[in-house]
Amino acid sequence: MRVVAAFVWAVAGAAWAVEEGGVGSLYDQHFPPLHPNCTQSLTDLLLLRQELQLRELKEAGEVSAGILKEILTEIRSLLARNRTSAASCPSNFRKFGETCLHLAKDTDLTWEAARLFCQDLGGDLAVFLDANALADALAYTKGSGLPPTANVWAGGSDLSAEGEWRWVSGEAMPRGTPFWGDFNYIREPVGTPGENCAILHGLDGFLIHDAPCAWKCKPLCQMTYV
Ligand SMILES: [Ca+2]
C-alpha cells in the first residue's frame, strides 16, 4: 500500500512539472535559439563563400581570356605570314626571290628625286645585300632594252660621310668585285667628294660606279617582302 502511494505521488509530481514549465521551455532548454550575432556570422560566412567563388570564377575567366588572346595573336601572325608569302609584286614590278624590282626606263631624275619616285611607289631605290641580289638586278637591267650609255640609280651613297658607302637601308655597301666596276683601270669608288651617289653604269656592264648625285638617271626601285 505504501509503494502504490509513492508511485501515484511521483506521477502527480511529474505531471505538475510538465504543466508548470511547459514543453516549450524544455525545448528551449535543450535547443536554445541562435543568438543574433551567430545568425549574422552565418550570413557573413555565406557571403564570404560566395565572394570567394566569384573571385575564383573571375580568375579562371582571366586565365581563359589570356589564353584566348595568345591564340588570337598566333592566328593573326599566321595570317600575316600567309598574306606575305602569297603576296605578289605590283604589276609594274618584277619578282626576284623576296624582292620586287621596277626599272623606270623612261624616267630621268636626280638621285634624291629618284628616291622619292620609288618611295611614292611604296619602295625605295634598290639595294643589293649580296652577290645574288646584284646578279638579279643586272640581269633585269641588261634585259630591259636600255642603251649601253644609260645609267641607273641604285640605293647607295656616301652622302653622310665621304668614303663611307651605305645602302639606303642602312647596311655598309660591300667593296670590290663583283659589285663595283672599274674606271680607267681603277676600282670604283674613286672617292671624290663630288661623286656621292651609286649608279649602275651602262658603259661598264651596269656595274656600280660613284657619280654626282645631280645627274639625271633612271630609278631602279625595289620593294622587299620579309
Ligand atoms: Ca664620294
Boltz pocket constraint, residues with backbone or C-beta under 6 A from the ligand:
constraints:
  - pocket:
      binder: B
      contacts: [[A, 158], [A, 162], [A, 163], [A, 191], [A, 192], [A, 193], [A, 194], [A, 195], [A, 196], [A, 197], [A, 210]]
      max_distance: 6.0
